[in-house]
């Protein structure tokens, strides 16, 4: 339940009285709201004197719910780019799975500029399934990404693997990516809530939609409104693709959730040949952004080589997206 507080009321007293209901005081959209357990469906009588408006919610899907705020939240980036809100933008975020060395990431940065892409994605800390594979360049990779931002004016999105290096990721990135394997890491989520920096939370491949939006609530309830959700495929009985892209889930999120939605066809498919068709299907959903893996030489990539597009493949994909975007009234950025 969300309680919009009356102007001039004693917020600390309201918070004290809400303690038995696990109350949290949040400033959201410039107003003070008291969020209590979603299991409470009727306003507790002790809180009645403080309530201007009461919004019952479904479970603990609260600040991210359209029932509370029907308008989509706007993510405002430092370059003047807006994701979500009232815009019709679909923002392309491209780059390799991993930062491997300076020549590689600079080639990608130059390609981004040539293609009019404003957001460069790449991982410095890699949450690999096996310990005997490339784990990323770590801080060195973050510094290389920051160098590309300074040199080419690109925005950087990169992943936090765990809470041990979240502060470094926050410092060097424009958008913090919470990866599918880190969705439940409360250390990362709470640090992102305090940082007030745009955050993209990827759905865990074994997580429900409810669990995804609840992860976002940890960031929102800490006062950071700059949150996006990313569908990147879930694990099903199918074995011929890496994962199964849940477009039905995307439709549900668009209807019930007030956060911008980003889709990642690369991780969902797992194979480059299927990424363009999936990307076009994602765009047709009217989503707010696409996350596509692009590498100068995918066959030489140190991680996820099978799913990354080369420059020529991505250029063809982008050309095919332009008329589709125009047909459905979307601005491709």
Rosetta blueprint (number, residue, H / E / L):
1 X L
2 X E
3 X E
4 X E
5 X E
6 X L
7 X L
8 X L
9 X L
10 X L
11 X H
12 X H
13 X H
14 X H
15 X H
16 X H
17 X H
18 X L
19 X H
20 X H
21 X H
22 X L
23 X L
24 X E
25 X E
26 X E
27 X E
28 X E
29 X L
30 X L
31 X E
32 X E
33 X E
34 X E
35 X E
36 X L
37 X L
38 X L
39 X L
40 X L
41 X L
42 X L
43 X L
44 X L
45 X H
46 X H
47 X H
48 X H
49 X H
50 X H
51 X E
52 X E
53 X E
54 X E
55 X E
56 X L
57 X L
58 X E
59 X L
60 X L
61 X E
62 X L
63 X L
64 X L
65 X E
66 X L
67 X L
68 X L
69 X L
70 X L
71 X L
72 X L
73 X L
74 X E
75 X E
76 X E
77 X L
78 X L
79 X L
80 X L
81 X L
82 X E
83 X E
84 X E
85 X L
86 X L
87 X L
88 X L
89 X E
90 X E
91 X E
92 X E
93 X E
94 X E
95 X E
96 X L
97 X L
98 X E
99 X L
100 X L
101 X L
102 X H
103 X H
104 X H
105 X H
106 X H
107 X H
108 X H
109 X H
110 X H
111 X H
112 X H
113 X H
114 X H
115 X H
116 X L
117 X L
118 X L
119 X E
120 X E
121 X E
122 X L
123 X E
124 X L
125 X L
126 X L
127 X L
128 X L
129 X L
130 X L
131 X L
132 X L
133 X L
134 X L
135 X L
136 X L
137 X L
138 X L
139 X H
140 X H
141 X H
142 X H
143 X H
144 X H
145 X H
146 X H
147 X H
148 X H
149 X H
150 X H
151 X H
152 X H
153 X L
154 X L
155 X E
156 X E
157 X E
158 X E
159 X E
160 X E
161 X L
162 X L
163 X H
164 X H
165 X H
166 X H
167 X H
168 X H
169 X H
170 X H
171 X H
172 X H
173 X L
174 X L
175 X E
176 X E
177 X E
178 X E
179 X L
180 X H
181 X H
182 X H
183 X L
184 X L
185 X L
186 X H
187 X H
188 X H
189 X H
190 X H
191 X H
192 X H
193 X H
194 X H
195 X H
196 X L
197 X L
198 X L
199 X E
200 X E
201 X E
202 X E
203 X L
204 X L
205 X L
206 X L
207 X L
208 X L
209 X H
210 X H
211 X H
212 X H
213 X H
214 X H
215 X H
216 X H
217 X H
218 X H
219 X H
220 X H
221 X L
222 X L
223 X L
224 X L
225 X L
226 X L
227 X E
228 X E
229 X E
230 X E
231 X E
232 X L
233 X L
234 X E
235 X L
236 X L
237 X L
238 X L
239 X L
240 X L
241 X L
242 X L
243 X L
244 X E
245 X L
246 X L
247 X H
248 X H
249 X H
250 X H
251 X H
252 X H
253 X H
254 X H
255 X H
256 X H
257 X E
258 X L
259 X L
260 X E
261 X E
262 X E
263 X E
264 X L
265 X H
266 X H
267 X H
268 X H
269 X H
270 X L
271 X L
272 X H
273 X H
274 X H
275 X H
276 X H
277 X H
278 X H
279 X H
280 X H
281 X H
282 X H
283 X H
284 X H
285 X L
286 X L
287 X L
288 X L
289 X E
290 X E
291 X E
292 X E
293 X E
294 X E
295 X L
296 X L
297 X L
298 X H
299 X H
300 X H
301 X L
302 X L
303 X L
304 X L
305 X H
306 X H
307 X H
308 X L
309 X E
310 X L
311 X H
312 X H
313 X H
314 X H
315 X H
316 X H
317 X H
318 X H
319 X H
320 X H
321 X H
322 X H
323 X H
324 X H
325 X H
326 X H
327 X H
328 X L
329 X L
330 X L
331 X E
332 X E
333 X L
